[in-house]
Amino acid sequence: MAEVDDQDLMKWLEKEGVIFCEPMCYYSVLDVMDQLGVSRRKVLDWIEEGKLQGLRRGNRWEFTWSQISAFLESIGVEHDEKHWLSGRKARLERQRSRMGGFKGSQ
């Protein structure tokens, strides 16, 4: 069997009309806390009251942008996903710098 490289495969898939979607981005309780300037307890209260819908995975809550957007609209808060993504990136960079940077496998 002939070997196919990634570029050839991607060209063939594109030609066949295969559509790739980016993986869904999930936001955490920390993201909501950071963006809205509220406590963890407040976010959990919103979840318990049914105001903020999310997905519980083990002991963590995760939220899609559509869930966050619906919640923000319901409480009358202006929102933009790009702003949330940049805020999330900044928070993760702060965490990484506090931990001494990322040390991936070499």
PyRosetta script that sets phi, psi and omega in degrees:
from pyrosetta import init, pose_from_sequence

init()
pose = pose_from_sequence("MAEVDDQDLMKWLEKEGVIFCEPMCYYSVLDVMDQLGVSRRKVLDWIEEGKLQGLRRGNRWEFTWSQISAFLESIGVEHDEKHWLSGRKARLERQRSRMGGFKGSQ")
pose.set_psi(1, 137.0)
pose.set_omega(1, -178.6)
pose.set_phi(2, -74.7)
pose.set_psi(2, 144.6)
pose.set_omega(2, 178.3)
pose.set_phi(3, -81.9)
pose.set_psi(3, 139.9)
pose.set_omega(3, -179.9)
pose.set_phi(4, -118.3)
pose.set_psi(4, 129.0)
pose.set_omega(4, 178.4)
pose.set_phi(5, -86.9)
pose.set_psi(5, 168.4)
pose.set_omega(5, -174.9)
pose.set_phi(6, -60.4)
pose.set_psi(6, -40.2)
pose.set_omega(6, -178.5)
pose.set_phi(7, -64.1)
pose.set_psi(7, -42.8)
pose.set_omega(7, 178.1)
pose.set_phi(8, -62.4)
pose.set_psi(8, -42.1)
pose.set_omega(8, 179.8)
pose.set_phi(9, -62.8)
pose.set_psi(9, -45.0)
pose.set_omega(9, 179.9)
pose.set_phi(10, -63.4)
pose.set_psi(10, -40.4)
pose.set_omega(10, 178.2)
pose.set_phi(11, -62.6)
pose.set_psi(11, -43.6)
pose.set_omega(11, -179.8)
pose.set_phi(12, -64.0)
pose.set_psi(12, -45.0)
pose.set_omega(12, 179.8)
pose.set_phi(13, -61.8)
pose.set_psi(13, -41.4)
pose.set_omega(13, 178.7)
pose.set_phi(14, -62.6)
pose.set_psi(14, -43.7)
pose.set_omega(14, 179.3)
pose.set_phi(15, -61.9)
pose.set_psi(15, -35.0)
pose.set_omega(15, -179.6)
pose.set_phi(16, -80.7)
pose.set_psi(16, -3.7)
pose.set_omega(16, 177.0)
pose.set_phi(17, 84.2)
pose.set_psi(17, 19.2)
pose.set_omega(17, 177.8)
pose.set_phi(18, -74.1)
pose.set_psi(18, 129.3)
pose.set_omega(18, -178.1)
pose.set_phi(19, -105.3)
pose.set_psi(19, 130.1)
pose.set_omega(19, 177.8)
pose.set_phi(20, -104.1)
pose.set_psi(20, 132.7)
pose.set_omega(20, 175.5)
pose.set_phi(21, -106.5)
pose.set_psi(21, 146.6)
pose.set_omega(21, 175.0)
pose.set_phi(22, -69.0)
pose.set_psi(22, 149.3)
pose.set_omega(22, 177.8)
pose.set_phi(23, -59.5)
pose.set_psi(23, 147.1)
pose.set_omega(23, -179.8)
pose.set_phi(24, -66.9)
pose.set_psi(24, 135.9)
pose.set_omega(24, 179.2)
pose.set_phi(25, -91.8)
pose.set_psi(25, 129.2)
pose.set_omega(25, 176.1)
pose.set_phi(26, -109.7)
pose.set_psi(26, 140.5)
pose.set_omega(26, 177.0)
pose.set_phi(27, -103.4)
pose.set_psi(27, 151.8)
pose.set_omega(27, -177.3)
pose.set_phi(28, -104.6)
pose.set_psi(28, 172.9)
pose.set_omega(28, 173.6)
pose.set_phi(29, -58.6)
pose.set_psi(29, -39.2)
pose.set_omega(29, 178.5)
pose.set_phi(30, -61.3)
pose.set_psi(30, -38.4)
pose.set_omega(30, 177.7)
pose.set_phi(31, -61.7)
pose.set_psi(31, -45.5)
pose.set_omega(31, -179.8)
pose.set_phi(32, -63.9)
pose.set_psi(32, -44.9)
pose.set_omega(32, 178.9)
pose.set_phi(33, -57.7)
pose.set_psi(33, -48.5)
pose.set_omega(33, -176.2)
pose.set_phi(34, -64.5)
pose.set_psi(34, -45.3)
pose.set_omega(34, -176.5)
pose.set_phi(35, -70.6)
pose.set_psi(35, -34.9)
pose.set_omega(35, -176.5)
pose.set_phi(36, -100.8)
pose.set_psi(36, -6.6)
pose.set_omega(36, 178.2)
pose.set_phi(37, 65.5)
pose.set_psi(37, 39.6)
pose.set_omega(37, -179.2)
pose.set_phi(38, -120.6)
pose.set_psi(38, 168.5)
pose.set_omega(38, -179.4)
pose.set_phi(39, -81.3)
pose.set_psi(39, 163.2)
pose.set_omega(39, 175.0)
pose.set_phi(40, -58.8)
pose.set_psi(40, -41.7)
pose.set_omega(40, -179.8)
pose.set_phi(41, -58.8)
pose.set_psi(41, -40.2)
pose.set_omega(41, -179.8)
pose.set_phi(42, -63.6)
pose.set_psi(42, -43.8)
pose.set_omega(42, 179.0)
pose.set_phi(43, -62.8)
pose.set_psi(43, -44.5)
pose.set_omega(43, 179.2)
pose.set_phi(44, -64.9)
pose.set_psi(44, -35.1)
pose.set_omega(44, 175.4)
pose.set_phi(45, -61.7)
pose.set_psi(45, -44.9)
pose.set_omega(45, 179.0)
pose.set_phi(46, -59.5)
pose.set_psi(46, -39.1)
pose.set_omega(46, 178.7)
pose.set_phi(47, -65.9)
pose.set_psi(47, -49.0)
pose.set_omega(47, -178.9)
pose.set_phi(48, -61.4)
pose.set_psi(48, -35.0)
pose.set_omega(48, -180.0)
pose.set_phi(49, -78.6)
pose.set_psi(49, -7.4)
pose.set_omega(49, -179.3)
pose.set_phi(50, 81.6)
pose.set_psi(50, 8.5)
pose.set_omega(50, -179.7)
pose.set_phi(51, -77.0)
pose.set_psi(51, -36.2)
pose.set_omega(51, 179.6)
pose.set_phi(52, -115.4)
pose.set_psi(52, 115.0)
pose.set_omega(52, 179.4)
pose.set_phi(53, -87.5)
pose.set_psi(53, 146.0)
pose.set_omega(53, 178.9)
pose.set_phi(54, -160.4)
pose.set_psi(54, -177.3)
pose.set_omega(54, 179.8)
pose.set_phi(55, -117.5)
pose.set_psi(55, 124.5)
pose.set_omega(55, 178.8)
pose.set_phi(56, -92.4)
pose.set_psi(56, 124.3)
pose.set_omega(56, 177.7)
pose.set_phi(57, -121.4)
pose.set_psi(57, 101.5)
pose.set_omega(57, -175.6)
pose.set_phi(58, 66.2)
pose.set_psi(58, -120.1)
pose.set_omega(58, 179.2)
pose.set_phi(59, -102.8)
pose.set_psi(59, 12.3)
pose.set_omega(59, -178.7)
pose.set_phi(60, -113.3)
pose.set_psi(60, 149.5)
pose.set_omega(60, 172.3)
pose.set_phi(61, -105.8)
pose.set_psi(61, 139.9)
pose.set_omega(61, 176.0)
pose.set_phi(62, -129.8)
pose.set_psi(62, 147.4)
pose.set_omega(62, -176.2)
pose.set_phi(63, -132.7)
pose.set_psi(63, 137.4)
pose.set_omega(63, 172.6)
pose.set_phi(64, -83.1)
pose.set_psi(64, 165.5)
pose.set_omega(64, 178.4)
pose.set_phi(65, -62.3)
pose.set_psi(65, -38.6)
pose.set_omega(65, -178.8)
pose.set_phi(66, -63.9)
pose.set_psi(66, -34.9)
pose.set_omega(66, 176.9)
pose.set_phi(67, -67.6)
pose.set_psi(67, -43.3)
pose.set_omega(67, 179.0)
pose.set_phi(68, -66.3)
pose.set_psi(68, -43.2)
pose.set_omega(68, -179.1)
pose.set_phi(69, -60.7)
pose.set_psi(69, -44.3)
pose.set_omega(69, 178.7)
pose.set_phi(70, -61.7)
pose.set_psi(70, -41.4)
pose.set_omega(70, 178.8)
pose.set_phi(71, -63.9)
pose.set_psi(71, -47.4)
pose.set_omega(71, -178.2)
pose.set_phi(72, -62.4)
pose.set_psi(72, -39.8)
pose.set_omega(72, 176.7)
pose.set_phi(73, -62.2)
pose.set_psi(73, -39.7)
pose.set_omega(73, -177.6)
pose.set_phi(74, -66.1)
pose.set_psi(74, -25.5)
pose.set_omega(74, 179.1)
pose.set_phi(75, -104.8)
pose.set_psi(75, 6.5)
pose.set_omega(75, 174.1)
pose.set_phi(76, 74.3)
pose.set_psi(76, 32.3)
pose.set_omega(76, -179.8)
pose.set_phi(77, -103.7)
pose.set_psi(77, 128.1)
pose.set_omega(77, 174.9)
pose.set_phi(78, -61.8)
pose.set_psi(78, 142.5)
pose.set_omega(78, -177.6)
pose.set_phi(79, -152.3)
pose.set_psi(79, 152.8)
pose.set_omega(79, -179.6)
pose.set_phi(80, -149.1)
pose.set_psi(80, 126.0)
pose.set_omega(80, -176.1)
pose.set_phi(81, -61.3)
pose.set_psi(81, -36.4)
pose.set_omega(81, 179.1)
pose.set_phi(82, -60.3)
pose.set_psi(82, -39.2)
pose.set_omega(82, 177.6)
pose.set_phi(83, -62.5)
pose.set_psi(83, -42.9)
pose.set_omega(83, 179.9)
pose.set_phi(84, -65.4)
pose.set_psi(84, -40.7)
pose.set_omega(84, 179.9)
pose.set_phi(85, -65.7)
pose.set_psi(85, -40.8)
pose.set_omega(85, 179.3)
pose.set_phi(86, -68.2)
pose.set_psi(86, -37.0)
pose.set_omega(86, 176.9)
pose.set_phi(87, -64.3)
pose.set_psi(87, -40.0)
pose.set_omega(87, 178.8)
pose.set_phi(88, -64.8)
pose.set_psi(88, -43.5)
pose.set_omega(88, 179.3)
pose.set_phi(89, -60.8)
pose.set_psi(89, -43.6)
pose.set_omega(89, 179.6)
pose.set_phi(90, -62.7)
pose.set_psi(90, -41.7)
pose.set_omega(90, 179.3)
pose.set_phi(91, -63.8)
pose.set_psi(91, -43.2)
pose.set_omega(91, 179.9)
pose.set_phi(92, -65.8)
pose.set_psi(92, -36.6)
pose.set_omega(92, 177.1)
pose.set_phi(93, -66.4)
pose.set_psi(93, -38.8)
pose.set_omega(93, 176.5)
pose.set_phi(94, -62.5)
pose.set_psi(94, -43.1)
pose.set_omega(94, 179.1)
pose.set_phi(95, -62.1)
pose.set_psi(95, -44.1)
pose.set_omega(95, -178.8)
pose.set_phi(96, -63.4)
pose.set_psi(96, -41.7)
pose.set_omega(96, -179.2)
pose.set_phi(97, -67.4)
pose.set_psi(97, -34.3)
pose.set_omega(97, 177.0)
pose.set_phi(98, -67.1)
pose.set_psi(98, -29.5)
pose.set_omega(98, -178.5)
pose.set_phi(99, -89.1)
pose.set_psi(99, 3.9)
pose.set_omega(99, 178.5)
pose.set_phi(100, 85.9)
pose.set_psi(100, 22.0)
pose.set_omega(100, 178.3)
pose.set_phi(101, 87.7)
pose.set_psi(101, 165.7)
pose.set_omega(101, -179.4)
pose.set_phi(102, -85.1)
pose.set_psi(102, 130.5)
pose.set_omega(102, 178.2)
pose.set_phi(103, -116.3)
pose.set_psi(103, 85.7)
pose.set_omega(103, -179.9)
pose.set_phi(104, -76.6)
pose.set_psi(104, 169.5)
pose.set_omega(104, 178.6)
pose.set_phi(105, -70.9)
pose.set_psi(105, 141.0)
pose.set_omega(105, -177.5)
pose.set_phi(106, -99.4)
pose.dump_pdb("model.pdb")
